[in-house]
C-alpha cells in the first residue's frame, strides 16, 4: 500500500510539473536575430553578447482564461530590469484573475532610444499572433509598466505605429512620464537618450505631450511620498488623458515611496491590487 501511495504521489507531482510547464512559455522576440535599426531615429543595430541579453517574453497562461492579456514592462531606470518584484512575482495574481500575463525582458537602450520601444511593439504583435492558441481576445491586450517600465508602457500607448501594436489598455505603477528636466527621473532620461539629447527628443518622449484621442484607457497607482519619480509625472499624464476624455483611474497612496512592485512590505498592496482587479473586470 505504501508503494502504491508513493507512486500516486509521484504521479501527482509529475502531472503538476507538466501543467506548470504548459502554463509557462518563454519566446524570443526576434527568432531570426535582432533587427536592423539604422533607419530608426537614435538607434543602431545591437548584437547580444550572450544569451542572457537576448530579449524575450515569458508567458504565463491561466487555467480559466477570460480573454485578457497583459504585457508587463519591469522598471530599472532603463539601466537594469527589476524583473522579479516588478515582473514574475505578479504572475500568479494575474493568472488567478483569468488573465494571460506576459513579462517582457526588453533590451536596455544605452542612449539608443528606440530599442525598448521596438521590443515592446514586437511583444504585443507576438501576443496577437498567438491569440487563438492562447485563448486571448486580440482586442483585449494591455500593457503594464513600473517606473521606467511605466515610461515604456506609456510610450507604447502613445507612440504605437499601427493598430496591430496599439494596446487596448494601460496599467502604470509610479511611472516615469515626462522627460522635462524639472520633473523627470534623470537616470531614466540619461539611459534612454544619452548625455546630450535634443529638445526634439525630450519632447518626443515626454509622453504627456503625446496623448491623443486614440490613447487607450489607463489605471495609475503611485505613492505621494515618492522622491525618486515625482508624483507630478502621473498627474501630468492624468491631466493629458482627461483632456481627451480618455477613461483613467488614479490612485495615490500616502506612504510607500518608490519601487514597491508586488512586495508585501508595501502597506497598500491589498488596496491597489483590489482596485486593479475591479478596474480590469469592468474594463470594456
N, C-alpha and C positions, 0 to 999 in steps of 0.2 A: 504493500500500500504506500509506504514511504517513497518507494521508487517511482510509483505512478504519480504521486503528488509532485515530486521533483521534476518529472518530465513535463507535467502540466504547467508547472511554474515556468520552466524554461521555454515552453511553447508560448505562454502569455508574454513573457519578456521579449521573445523574438518577434512576435506579432506587433508589440508596442514599438519596437525599434523600427520595424518595417513601415508602420504607419507614420512614425516621425519622419522617416526618410522620404516618404511620399509627400508629406506636408511641406517640406523644406527643399527648395531648389536654389542653386546658385548658377546664374547665367552671366557669361561675359557680355559686356555691352558691344564689343567690337570683335566678333569672331574672326574676321579676316584681317585683323591688325588695326592699330589705332589710326584714325582718319587723318588724311592730309588737311591741314588747316591754314595754309598760307593765304587763302583768299578771305579768311575771316579776320575782322578788324582786331589787331592786337595779338594775334595768335600765330604760333608756328607749329610745325609737326613735332610731337613729343614722343619719344621712344621710352617705353617702360624698361627700367634697368633689370627688374626681376619680376617674378610672378606676383609678389605682394603689391606691386604698383599698378597692376592691371585693373582697370575699373570694372566693377561687376554689380549685379543686382541679386540680392538674396531675397527669395520669395517665400513667404510663409502663407500657406493656404488653409482656410478654415474648414472645419468638418461640415458646418452648415452655412454655406455662403449666402449672403444676402445680395450679392451682385456688385458691391462697392469694393474699391481698391485704393490704397494709399501708398505713395512713394515717400519714404522718409529720407530727408537730407540732414545728416548729423552736422553739428557745428564744429568749431575749432579754428575760427578766425581765418579760414582759408589757408591755414598753415599746417593743420593736422585734422584728424577726424575723431570726434568723441563718439565713436561708433557703437559703444556698448550702452551707456545710460541714455544716450540720445539716439539710439538705434535699436539694436537687437533686443534690449530689455523690454521693449514695448510690444513685442510680437504676440505673446500670449494674450495680452489685454485686447489687442485689436482682433485677433482671430476669434476670441470668445464672443465678440460682437458680430461675427459673421463676415468680417472684412478681410480681404486679402491684403497682407502687409508686406511691403517691399522696401528693404533697406538699400539705399544707393551708396556704394563706395565710389565716389567721383574723384577725378583727378584734381590735384591741387594746382592752382594756376601759376604760382611763381611770377606774377605780373602779367601773365597771358590771359586776359580777361574772359575770353570766350570759352575756354576749355571746360570749366564746370558746367556752364550752360549747355554746351554741346552734349555732354554726358547726360544731363537731366532730360533734354529733348529725346535722346535715344532711349532712355529708360521708359518714358511714357509711350513711345512708339512700340517698344517691346511688349509692354503690358497689353496694349490694344491688339497687337498681333496674336497674342496668346489668349485673348478674351474668351473665346469659345471653350478652349481646352481647360481653362482655369475657372469657368463659371463666373466670369466677370462681365458686367454691363459696360461696354466701351464708352457709354455716356455717363458713367459714374466713377471716373478715375480722378483722384485728387492728388495734391502734392502737399507735403508737410515738411517743416524745417525748424531747427532751433538755432538761435544766434546767427552766425554766418550762414548756416544751413537755411535759416529763415530768409536771409537775403537771396540765396539761390532759389528757394521755393517761390518767393515773391517775384524774382526775375523771370522764372518760367511762367508765372501767372500774368506777367505784364509784357513780356517780350516774345512770347511764343510766335513761331513763324508760320504756322498753319493750323487748321482745325485738328489735324492729327496729333499736334503736340500741345494743344490747349488743355490745361487741367480743368476739370469740372468744378472743383472747389479747392480751397487752400486752408491749411492749418498752420499757424505760426506761433512758436514759443519764443518769447523775449527776442524778437528778430532784429537784426541789423536791416534797416530800410534805406536810410539816406547815406550818401557819401559826402554830403555837405560838411565842410571842415569843422563847423561849430558843434555838430551833434553826432557825427559818425563815430564808429569804433575804428580807431586809427589803424590798429593791426590788421583788421579785415580789409580796410581800404588799401593799405600798402601791399598786402599779399595778392590782392586782386588786380590792382592797377599799376603797381610798381612805385618807384620813388618820385617820379615827376609826371603824374597824369595830366592830361589836358583838361581844360574846362569842359570840353565836349564829352570826354569820357566820364567825368564826375557827374555831369547832368544826366548822361545816358543811363548810368547805373544807380542813380538816386530814384528808387522805384516809386516813391510818392508822386513823382512827376510823370510817370509812365502809365498811370491808371487811365483806362478808357471805359466806355460802356460795355465792352466785351470782357473786362476783367472778371474772373469768377468770384463767387461769394467767399467770405473769409471768416475764420474763427481765430482770434488772437488772445493769448494769455501771457501775462508778464507779472513781475513784481515791481511795485512802485519804488522800492529802495534799491533797484538795480543800478549800480555805479559803473558797471563795465559797458553795457549797452544802454544808453539813456532811454527812459520810457518815452521820450518825445518821438523816438523812431516809430513806435507803434501808433502814437497819436497822430503823427503826420499821415501815416498810411490810412488810418481810420477816417480822418478828415477827407482825404482824397477819394476813398471809396464812397463815403456819404455824398460827396459832391455829384457822383454819377448814379446815386440811388442803388448802389450795389449792396445787397444784404451783408451785414457784418456784425459779429458778436465780439465784444471786447471785455475781457476780464482782467482786472488789475488787483493783485493781492498785496496787502500792506508790508509783508515781510517775505524774504526768500532769496533776495539778491539775484545772482545770475547763474545760469548753467545747471538748474536743478533737474532737468530732464525727467526721468521716471524714478528718481531717487525717493526712497521712503522718508528721508530726512526733511524733505520739503513739506511743511506742515499743512499746506493747502493741496496736497496731491489728490485727496479724495474729492475736493471741490472741483478742481479743474477737469479731472477725468469724468466726473459725473456730468458736468456741463457739456463737455465734448461729446459724451455718449448721447445725450439728449439732442444736441445740435446735429450730429451725424444721422441720428434716427429720423429727425424731422426734415432733413435736407431733401429737397425735391430732386 
